Amino acid sequence: MKKSALFAAICVPAFLAGAPLAAKTLVYCSEGSPENFYPGVNTTGTSFDAAEQIYNRIVEFERGGTKVVPSLAEKWDVSADGTVYTFTLRKGVKWHSNKNFKPTRDMNADDIVFMFERQWKEENPFFKVTSPNHSYFNDMGMPKLLKSVEKVDDYTVRITLNQPEAPFLANMAMMWSSVQSKEYADAMMKAGTPEKIDQEPIGTGPFYLVQYQKDAIIRYKAFPEYWAGKAKIDDLVFSITPDASVRWAKLQKGECHVMPYPNPADLEAMKKDPNVQILEQAGLNVGYLAYQTTKKPFDDVRVRKAFNMAMNKKAIVDAVFLGSGVPAKNPIPPSMWSYNESVKEDEFNPEAAKKLLAEAGYPNGLETDLWAMPVQRPYNPNARRIAELMQADLAKIGVKAEIKSFEWGEYRKRAQAGEHQMAQLGWTGDNGDPDNFLHTLLGCASAQSASGSNIAKWCHKPFDDLVTKAKVTTDQAERTKLYEQAQLIFKEQAPWFTVAHAVQLKPVRKEVVDFKLSPFGRHTFYGVDINSK
């Protein structure tokens, strides 16, 4: 057993044993370690979950839903032309404190402006702290969209856009816009340790960070001065447990109360356990294999289509998801508005695939790489197994695919840089808007960014024109038509082999009260209670 895993195994029970009897402690068996506690440079649910407990945003999604509601802002007004948003902030919102810093003021407009400028203005002293790659901010086109972000007074912020943006409020409710303390940032910059704001964070959220041991544990405590009222649980523990089987063993023993991403093979046993309930809903996600379209042979659409026809999608999904996923034909999930039912799925036809490959100049097949994620994700329970099944199917049309993998952070960084030829990845929606999939994952702005989420590096003007027009169109019926057309083009051009939409399954112990599934796959523990035995 690794030392970090041993530490986690010892630390969590010891912590629980040492807790006061009256205190309520909830343990979440998380699947991995966060990269840091700054959502502005992260794209993984693992890092977002760790930060979610600490921070708030101006607006947020209601718990368990996709409706945008006020948070650090009490209300907002939008100009008639849809380009000016004026946010009135709450007064009396307190910051956490830690050993580095004790705040002298409440949250105010300076903090909101700092949140934007840190990601937007290269001259901002915090632009490059932790990382200059503000992926979401850039992939959504924020640098060009924003005209100005102004402090009108201590509790009023005015945001002016260069053009209307239909999903703007929904985008503002996402994790990238988590608000950090400018006062803390300035103090850490003066001390010569600016990175501490992302490694030892303070926020305005319902829990404050007590301890973080990489690959072992994150400990939080309820913030007694939280503006919306103290959390029902006193202590929140993330017991970092990468192996799904170990997570399940801990849940059975009561060593954790909630676990993500169960092994599909364990579901039957989970359903029979009287101490466990499985929460379930359609997943707002897609798992896919991206072709690097700027590299040979995948710069040729015939090769991409041939590969799509060579792989037996239904057999792959049946073998790996075991009923917990449905084959994907579109880049957005069926539960999302504007999903195009009329799109025809690529036929599984190895003979036709061979002919198409020969037409493209590869009559004897070819060699390529096939990247497999090293971790289980909400949209893919076993990337290595899927890669092996893909590899076997491709071999039947003369393609020799070498499976490669890297540590998860390295994998993502290299894929965003476009180093692969084929790479598995996926996406869980952040805001319930098709723009969050179609523009963020497949638009030209994201393809051209060195750290963009469009790892196919696919920039196709007819597609991009449609999804860009949809952003500035406020009528949802019109936006739907544009997105439906965009999905047809996606299918014709085949930058991805779409694999599956996974069902969101969450095993939870029965003593847990009012834990709600998030449509975005987040794990939020404010509002959750636990019945003491």
C-alpha positions as CSV (number, residue, x, y, z in Angstrom):
1,M,0.0,0.0,0.0
2,K,1.3,3.5,-0.9
3,K,2.2,5.7,2.1
4,S,-0.5,8.3,1.0
5,A,-3.2,5.6,0.8
6,L,-2.1,4.3,4.2
7,F,-2.2,7.8,5.6
8,A,-5.8,8.2,4.3
9,A,-6.9,4.8,5.7
10,I,-5.5,5.7,9.2
11,C,-6.3,9.4,9.2
12,V,-10.1,9.3,8.4
13,P,-11.1,6.8,11.1
14,A,-8.7,8.5,13.6
15,F,-10.3,11.9,12.8
16,L,-13.8,10.5,13.2
17,A,-12.9,8.8,16.5
18,G,-11.4,12.1,17.8
19,A,-14.4,14.2,16.8
20,P,-16.8,15.5,19.5
21,L,-19.8,13.3,19.9
22,A,-22.2,16.1,19.1
23,A,-20.4,17.1,15.9
24,K,-21.8,15.8,12.6
25,T,-19.1,14.5,10.3
26,L,-19.7,13.5,6.7
27,V,-17.1,11.6,4.7
28,Y,-17.0,11.7,1.0
29,C,-14.8,9.1,-0.8
30,S,-13.6,11.3,-3.6
31,E,-11.8,9.8,-6.6
32,G,-8.7,11.9,-6.8
33,S,-6.7,14.9,-5.7
34,P,-7.4,18.4,-6.9
35,E,-4.8,20.1,-9.0
36,N,-5.1,23.2,-6.8
37,F,-8.0,25.2,-5.3
38,Y,-8.3,27.8,-8.1
39,P,-11.2,26.9,-10.4
40,G,-10.1,29.5,-13.0
41,V,-7.4,27.2,-14.3
42,N,-9.1,23.8,-13.8
43,T,-11.4,21.8,-16.0
44,T,-11.9,18.6,-14.0
45,G,-14.8,17.7,-11.7
46,T,-12.2,16.4,-9.2
47,S,-10.7,19.9,-8.7
48,F,-14.1,21.6,-9.0
49,D,-15.6,19.5,-6.2
50,A,-12.7,20.4,-3.9
51,A,-13.1,24.1,-4.6
52,E,-17.0,24.1,-4.6
53,Q,-17.1,23.8,-0.8
54,I,-15.0,26.9,-0.3
55,Y,-16.2,29.5,-2.8
56,N,-19.3,31.3,-4.1
57,R,-20.1,33.0,-7.4
58,I,-22.1,36.2,-8.2
59,V,-24.9,33.9,-9.4
60,E,-25.2,30.1,-9.0
61,F,-27.4,27.2,-10.0
62,E,-30.1,26.3,-7.5
63,R,-29.2,23.0,-5.8
64,G,-30.0,20.0,-8.0
65,G,-31.2,22.2,-10.9
66,T,-30.2,24.4,-13.8
67,K,-32.0,27.6,-12.9
68,V,-29.7,30.5,-12.2
69,V,-30.3,32.2,-8.8
70,P,-28.6,35.1,-7.0
71,S,-25.7,34.2,-4.7
72,L,-23.1,36.9,-3.8
73,A,-25.3,39.2,-5.9
74,E,-28.8,39.9,-4.4
75,K,-30.2,40.8,-7.8
76,W,-29.2,41.8,-11.3
77,D,-30.6,44.0,-14.1
78,V,-30.0,43.6,-17.8
79,S,-30.2,46.4,-20.4
80,A,-32.7,46.2,-23.2
81,D,-30.1,45.3,-25.8
82,G,-28.7,42.5,-23.6
83,T,-25.2,43.9,-23.3
84,V,-25.1,45.6,-19.9
85,Y,-25.5,43.6,-16.7
86,T,-25.6,45.4,-13.4
87,F,-25.2,43.3,-10.2
88,T,-26.1,44.5,-6.8
89,L,-24.0,42.6,-4.2
90,R,-25.0,41.3,-0.8
91,K,-23.7,43.3,2.1
92,G,-22.1,41.6,5.2
93,V,-20.7,38.6,3.3
94,K,-17.8,37.4,5.4
95,W,-14.5,35.9,4.3
96,H,-12.9,32.8,5.8
97,S,-9.5,33.4,7.5
98,N,-6.4,31.1,7.9
99,K,-2.9,31.2,9.3
100,N,-1.7,33.4,6.5
101,F,-4.4,36.1,6.6
102,K,-7.2,37.6,8.6
103,P,-9.6,39.7,6.5
104,T,-10.3,43.3,7.5
105,R,-13.4,43.8,5.3
106,D,-16.4,42.0,3.9
107,M,-16.7,40.8,0.3
108,N,-17.2,43.7,-2.1
109,A,-17.0,44.8,-5.7
110,D,-13.2,44.9,-5.7
111,D,-13.2,41.1,-5.3
112,I,-15.5,40.6,-8.3
113,V,-13.4,42.9,-10.5
114,F,-10.3,40.9,-9.3
115,M,-11.9,37.6,-10.3
116,F,-12.4,38.8,-13.9
117,E,-9.1,40.7,-14.3
118,R,-7.0,37.9,-13.0
119,Q,-8.2,35.8,-16.0
120,W,-8.6,38.5,-18.5
121,K,-5.8,41.1,-18.2
122,E,-2.3,39.8,-18.9
123,E,-0.8,42.7,-17.0
124,N,-2.6,41.7,-13.8
125,P,0.0,40.4,-11.4
126,F,-2.0,37.2,-10.8
127,F,-2.6,36.4,-14.4
128,K,0.2,33.8,-14.5
129,V,0.1,32.7,-10.8
130,T,-0.5,29.0,-10.6
131,S,-1.1,28.9,-14.4
132,P,-1.8,31.4,-17.2
133,N,-4.1,28.8,-18.9
134,H,-7.6,30.1,-18.0
135,S,-9.3,27.4,-20.2
136,Y,-13.0,28.1,-19.5
137,F,-12.6,31.8,-19.7
138,N,-10.8,31.6,-23.1
139,D,-12.9,28.7,-24.6
140,M,-16.1,30.6,-24.0
141,G,-14.6,33.6,-25.8
142,M,-14.7,35.9,-22.7
143,P,-11.7,38.0,-23.6
144,K,-13.4,39.2,-26.8
145,L,-16.9,39.3,-25.3
146,L,-16.1,41.5,-22.3
147,K,-15.9,45.3,-23.0
148,S,-15.6,46.3,-19.4
149,V,-16.1,45.2,-15.8
150,E,-16.5,48.2,-13.5
151,K,-16.9,48.9,-9.8
152,V,-19.8,51.4,-9.7
153,D,-19.6,51.5,-5.9
154,D,-18.6,49.0,-3.1
155,Y,-21.7,46.9,-3.7
156,T,-22.4,47.4,-7.4
157,V,-20.7,45.9,-10.4
158,R,-21.4,46.7,-14.0
159,I,-20.4,44.3,-16.8
160,T,-20.6,45.5,-20.4
161,L,-20.4,43.1,-23.3
162,N,-19.3,43.9,-26.8
163,Q,-22.4,42.0,-28.1
164,P,-25.4,40.1,-26.6
165,E,-24.5,36.6,-25.2
166,A,-27.5,34.3,-24.7
167,P,-25.8,31.9,-22.2
168,F,-24.0,34.7,-20.3
169,L,-25.7,34.3,-16.9
170,A,-25.5,30.5,-17.1
171,N,-21.8,30.8,-17.9
172,M,-21.4,33.2,-14.9
173,A,-22.8,30.5,-12.6
174,M,-20.0,28.1,-13.5
175,M,-16.9,27.3,-11.3
176,W,-14.4,29.5,-13.3
177,S,-16.2,32.6,-11.8
178,S,-15.6,31.6,-8.1
179,V,-14.8,34.8,-6.2
180,Q,-11.5,35.1,-4.4
181,S,-10.4,37.9,-1.9
182,K,-8.4,40.7,-3.5
183,E,-7.3,41.7,-0.1
184,Y,-5.8,38.2,0.5
185,A,-4.2,38.2,-2.9
186,D,-2.6,41.6,-2.3
187,A,-1.3,40.5,1.1
188,M,0.2,37.3,-0.4
189,M,1.8,39.2,-3.3
190,K,3.4,41.6,-0.8
191,A,4.7,38.6,1.2
192,G,6.2,37.1,-1.9
193,T,3.9,34.0,-1.8
194,P,1.1,34.8,-4.3
195,E,0.5,31.1,-5.0
196,K,-0.9,30.6,-1.5
197,I,-4.3,32.1,-2.5
198,D,-4.7,29.0,-4.7
199,Q,-3.0,26.4,-2.4
200,E,-4.3,27.6,1.0
201,P,-7.5,29.3,-0.2
202,I,-10.1,31.4,1.6
203,G,-13.5,32.0,0.2
204,T,-17.0,33.1,1.2
205,G,-18.5,29.5,0.9
206,P,-20.2,27.2,3.5
207,F,-17.0,25.4,4.4
208,Y,-13.4,26.5,5.1
209,L,-10.3,24.4,4.4
210,V,-8.6,22.9,7.4
211,Q,-6.1,20.5,5.9
212,Y,-5.1,19.0,2.6
213,Q,-2.8,16.0,2.2
214,K,-2.3,15.2,-1.5
215,D,-3.6,11.7,-2.5
216,A,-4.9,11.2,1.1
217,I,-7.4,13.7,2.6
218,I,-9.1,17.1,2.5
219,R,-10.6,18.3,5.7
220,Y,-13.2,21.2,5.9
221,K,-15.2,22.7,8.7
222,A,-18.5,24.5,8.5
223,F,-18.1,28.3,8.3
224,P,-20.1,29.6,11.2
225,E,-20.5,33.1,9.6
226,Y,-21.7,31.8,6.2
227,W,-24.0,34.4,4.8
228,A,-26.8,31.8,3.9
229,G,-26.6,30.2,7.4
230,K,-24.2,27.6,8.9
231,A,-24.1,24.2,7.2
232,K,-26.0,21.3,8.9
233,I,-22.9,19.2,9.1
234,D,-19.9,20.4,11.2
235,D,-17.0,18.6,9.5
236,L,-16.6,17.5,5.9
237,V,-13.9,15.1,4.9
238,F,-12.8,14.1,1.4
239,S,-11.2,10.7,1.8
240,I,-9.2,10.5,-1.5
241,T,-9.8,7.0,-2.8
242,P,-8.9,6.5,-6.5
243,D,-10.0,2.8,-6.7
244,A,-13.8,2.4,-7.2
245,S,-13.8,-1.1,-5.5
246,V,-12.1,0.4,-2.4
247,R,-14.6,3.3,-2.4
248,W,-17.4,0.7,-2.3
249,A,-15.7,-1.3,0.5
250,K,-15.5,1.9,2.6
251,L,-19.1,2.8,1.9
252,Q,-20.2,-0.7,3.0
253,K,-18.3,-0.3,6.3
254,G,-19.6,3.2,6.9
255,E,-16.1,4.7,6.6
256,C,-17.6,7.0,4.0
257,H,-21.1,8.2,3.4
258,V,-21.1,9.2,-0.3
259,M,-19.1,7.9,-3.2
260,P,-18.9,8.8,-6.9
261,Y,-18.4,6.7,-10.0
262,P,-19.2,3.2,-8.9
263,N,-17.9,0.2,-11.0
264,P,-20.8,-0.9,-13.1
265,A,-20.0,-4.5,-12.0
266,D,-20.7,-3.5,-8.4
267,L,-24.2,-2.1,-8.9
268,E,-26.1,-5.3,-8.3
269,A,-24.4,-5.8,-4.9
270,M,-25.0,-2.1,-4.0
271,K,-28.8,-2.4,-4.8
272,K,-29.0,-5.4,-2.3
273,D,-27.3,-3.5,0.6
274,P,-29.9,-2.3,3.0
275,N,-27.7,0.5,4.3
276,V,-27.2,2.0,0.8
277,Q,-29.4,3.9,-1.6
278,I,-28.4,4.6,-5.2
279,L,-29.5,8.0,-6.5
280,E,-29.8,8.0,-10.3
281,Q,-30.6,10.4,-13.1
282,A,-29.7,10.9,-16.8
283,G,-26.2,12.2,-17.1
284,L,-25.5,15.5,-18.8
285,N,-22.3,14.2,-20.3
286,V,-20.6,12.6,-23.3
287,G,-17.6,10.4,-23.6
288,Y,-15.7,10.4,-26.9
289,L,-12.6,9.6,-28.9
290,A,-11.2,12.7,-30.5
291,Y,-9.2,12.6,-33.7
292,Q,-6.4,15.2,-34.0
293,T,-7.7,16.7,-37.2
294,T,-4.6,18.9,-38.0
295,K,-2.4,15.8,-38.2
296,K,-2.2,13.0,-40.8
297,P,-4.1,10.8,-41.3
298,F,-7.0,12.5,-39.4
299,D,-6.9,15.7,-41.5
300,D,-8.8,13.6,-44.0
301,V,-12.5,13.2,-43.2
302,R,-12.6,9.8,-45.0
303,V,-10.2,8.4,-42.5
304,R,-12.2,9.7,-39.6
305,K,-15.4,8.2,-41.1
306,A,-13.7,4.9,-41.8
307,F,-12.6,4.7,-38.1
308,N,-16.1,5.5,-37.0
309,M,-17.5,2.7,-39.1
310,A,-14.9,0.2,-38.0
311,M,-15.6,0.4,-34.2
312,N,-18.6,-1.5,-32.8
313,K,-20.1,1.2,-30.5
314,K,-23.0,-0.9,-29.2
315,A,-20.7,-3.8,-28.3
316,I,-18.2,-1.4,-26.5
317,V,-21.0,0.3,-24.5
318,D,-22.6,-3.0,-23.6
319,A,-19.3,-4.5,-22.4
320,V,-18.0,-1.6,-20.4
321,F,-21.1,0.3,-19.1
322,L,-23.2,-2.8,-18.3
323,G,-26.4,-0.9,-18.6
324,S,-25.2,2.3,-17.0
325,G,-24.8,4.2,-20.3
326,V,-26.3,4.6,-23.7
327,P,-24.5,4.8,-27.1
328,A,-23.9,8.4,-28.2
329,K,-24.5,9.6,-31.7
330,N,-24.4,13.4,-31.0
331,P,-21.9,15.5,-29.1
332,I,-24.6,16.7,-26.7
333,P,-26.7,14.3,-24.4
334,P,-30.3,13.4,-25.3
335,S,-31.7,15.2,-22.3
336,M,-30.4,18.6,-23.5
337,W,-32.7,21.0,-25.4
338,S,-31.8,21.2,-29.2
339,Y,-30.7,17.5,-29.3
340,N,-31.1,16.5,-32.9
341,E,-33.0,13.2,-33.1
342,S,-32.8,13.1,-36.9
343,V,-29.0,12.7,-37.0
344,K,-28.2,9.3,-38.5
345,E,-25.7,7.2,-36.6
346,D,-22.6,5.9,-38.4
347,E,-23.1,2.4,-39.6
348,F,-20.9,-0.3,-38.1
349,N,-19.5,-1.7,-41.3
350,P,-15.8,-2.9,-41.3
351,E,-15.9,-3.7,-45.0
352,A,-17.1,-0.3,-46.0
353,A,-14.5,1.2,-43.6
354,K,-11.7,-0.7,-45.4
355,K,-12.9,0.7,-48.8
356,L,-13.0,4.2,-47.4
357,L,-9.5,3.9,-46.0
358,A,-8.2,2.7,-49.3
359,E,-9.9,5.7,-51.0
360,A,-8.1,7.9,-48.6
361,G,-4.7,6.4,-49.7
362,Y,-4.3,3.7,-47.0
363,P,-5.2,0.4,-48.8
364,N,-2.9,-1.5,-46.4
365,G,-4.1,0.2,-43.3
366,L,-2.0,2.5,-41.1
367,E,-0.4,2.9,-37.7
368,T,-1.6,5.4,-35.1
369,D,-1.7,6.0,-31.3
370,L,-4.8,5.7,-29.1
371,W,-4.7,7.5,-25.8
372,A,-6.6,6.0,-22.9
373,M,-7.3,8.0,-19.7
374,P,-5.7,6.7,-16.6
375,V,-8.7,7.4,-14.4
376,Q,-12.4,6.6,-14.1
377,R,-14.6,9.6,-15.1
378,P,-18.3,10.3,-14.9
379,Y,-18.6,9.6,-18.7
380,N,-16.2,6.7,-18.9
381,P,-16.0,3.9,-16.2
382,N,-13.0,2.1,-17.8
383,A,-11.0,4.0,-20.5
384,R,-8.3,1.3,-20.8
385,R,-10.9,-1.4,-21.5
386,I,-12.7,0.8,-24.1
387,A,-9.3,1.5,-25.8
388,E,-8.6,-2.3,-26.0
389,L,-12.0,-2.9,-27.6
390,M,-11.4,-0.1,-30.1
391,Q,-7.9,-1.4,-30.8
392,A,-9.2,-4.9,-31.6
393,D,-11.9,-3.5,-33.9
394,L,-9.4,-1.2,-35.8
395,A,-7.0,-4.2,-36.3
396,K,-9.7,-5.8,-38.4
397,I,-9.4,-3.0,-41.0
398,G,-5.6,-3.1,-41.0
399,V,-5.1,-0.3,-38.4
400,K,-2.4,-0.9,-35.8
401,A,-3.3,1.4,-32.8
402,E,-0.8,1.7,-29.9
403,I,-2.5,2.4,-26.6
404,K,-0.7,5.1,-24.6
405,S,-1.5,6.8,-21.3
406,F,0.0,9.3,-18.9
407,E,-0.7,10.6,-15.4
408,W,-4.1,12.4,-15.4
409,G,-2.8,16.0,-15.2
410,E,-0.2,15.3,-17.8
411,Y,-2.7,13.5,-20.0
412,R,-5.0,16.5,-20.1
413,K,-2.2,19.0,-20.7
414,R,-0.7,17.0,-23.6
415,A,-4.1,16.4,-25.1
416,Q,-5.0,20.1,-24.9
417,A,-1.7,20.8,-26.7
418,G,-2.7,18.4,-29.4
419,E,0.2,15.9,-29.0
420,H,-2.0,12.8,-29.7
421,Q,-3.4,11.4,-32.9
422,M,-6.4,9.8,-31.1
423,A,-7.4,10.5,-27.5
424,Q,-10.3,9.6,-25.2
425,L,-11.9,12.3,-23.2
426,G,-15.3,13.5,-22.3
427,W,-17.4,16.3,-20.8
428,T,-20.0,16.8,-18.1
429,G,-22.1,19.9,-18.8
430,D,-21.5,22.9,-16.6
431,N,-24.7,25.0,-17.2
432,G,-27.4,23.1,-19.1
433,D,-26.8,25.2,-22.3
434,P,-25.8,23.5,-25.6
435,D,-23.2,26.2,-26.1
436,N,-21.2,24.7,-23.2
437,F,-20.7,21.6,-25.3
438,L,-20.8,22.7,-29.0
439,H,-18.8,26.0,-28.7
440,T,-16.5,25.1,-25.8
441,L,-15.5,21.7,-27.1
442,L,-15.8,22.1,-30.9
443,G,-15.5,25.8,-31.6
444,C,-12.6,27.5,-33.4
445,A,-11.6,29.7,-30.4
446,S,-11.1,26.5,-28.3
447,A,-9.2,24.7,-31.2
448,Q,-6.8,27.6,-31.6
449,S,-6.0,27.9,-27.9
450,A,-2.9,26.2,-26.7
451,S,-4.9,24.9,-23.6
452,G,-8.3,24.7,-25.2
453,S,-10.9,22.0,-24.6
454,N,-11.2,21.3,-28.3
455,I,-8.6,18.5,-28.4
456,A,-9.6,17.5,-31.9
457,K,-8.2,20.9,-32.9
458,W,-11.2,20.9,-35.3
459,C,-12.0,24.4,-36.7
460,H,-14.7,24.1,-39.3
461,K,-16.1,27.4,-40.4
462,P,-19.6,26.3,-41.3
463,F,-20.0,24.7,-37.9
464,D,-18.3,27.5,-36.1
465,D,-20.5,30.1,-37.8
466,L,-23.7,28.3,-36.6
467,V,-22.6,27.9,-32.9
468,T,-21.2,31.5,-32.8
469,K,-24.5,32.9,-34.2
470,A,-26.4,30.8,-31.6
471,K,-24.5,32.6,-28.8
472,V,-25.9,36.0,-29.8
473,T,-29.4,34.8,-30.5
474,T,-31.8,35.2,-27.6
475,D,-34.7,33.3,-29.1
476,Q,-34.4,29.7,-27.9
477,A,-36.4,28.3,-30.9
478,E,-34.0,30.0,-33.3
479,R,-31.0,28.8,-31.3
480,T,-32.4,25.2,-31.4
481,K,-32.5,25.3,-35.2
482,L,-28.9,26.5,-35.4
483,Y,-27.7,23.8,-33.0
484,E,-29.6,21.1,-34.8
485,Q,-27.8,22.2,-38.1
486,A,-24.5,22.2,-36.2
487,Q,-25.0,18.6,-35.1
488,L,-25.6,17.5,-38.7
489,I,-22.3,19.1,-39.7
490,F,-20.5,17.5,-36.8
491,K,-21.7,14.1,-37.8
492,E,-20.7,14.6,-41.5
493,Q,-17.2,15.8,-40.5
494,A,-16.6,13.3,-37.7
495,P,-14.0,15.0,-35.5
496,W,-15.0,12.5,-32.8
497,F,-16.1,9.0,-32.4
498,T,-18.9,9.6,-29.9
499,V,-18.9,6.7,-27.4
500,A,-21.6,7.0,-24.7
501,H,-23.7,9.2,-22.4
502,A,-23.4,7.7,-18.9
503,V,-26.2,7.5,-16.4
504,Q,-25.3,9.4,-13.2
505,L,-25.3,6.9,-10.3
506,K,-24.5,7.9,-6.8
507,P,-24.3,5.3,-4.0
508,V,-25.2,7.1,-0.7
509,R,-25.6,5.6,2.8
510,K,-29.1,5.8,4.1
511,E,-28.2,8.0,7.1
512,V,-27.4,10.8,4.7
513,V,-30.3,13.3,4.5
514,D,-31.0,15.6,1.5
515,F,-28.0,15.0,-0.7
516,K,-29.1,16.1,-4.2
517,L,-27.7,15.0,-7.5
518,S,-26.3,17.8,-9.5
519,P,-27.1,17.8,-13.3
520,F,-23.5,18.9,-13.7
521,G,-22.0,16.0,-11.7
522,R,-20.8,18.3,-8.9
523,H,-20.8,17.2,-5.3
524,T,-22.1,19.9,-3.0
525,F,-22.6,19.3,0.7
526,Y,-24.2,22.5,1.8
527,G,-27.8,21.6,2.8
528,V,-26.9,18.0,3.5
529,D,-27.5,16.5,6.9
530,I,-26.7,13.2,8.5
531,N,-28.7,11.2,11.0
532,S,-26.6,10.1,14.0
533,K,-27.1,6.5,15.0
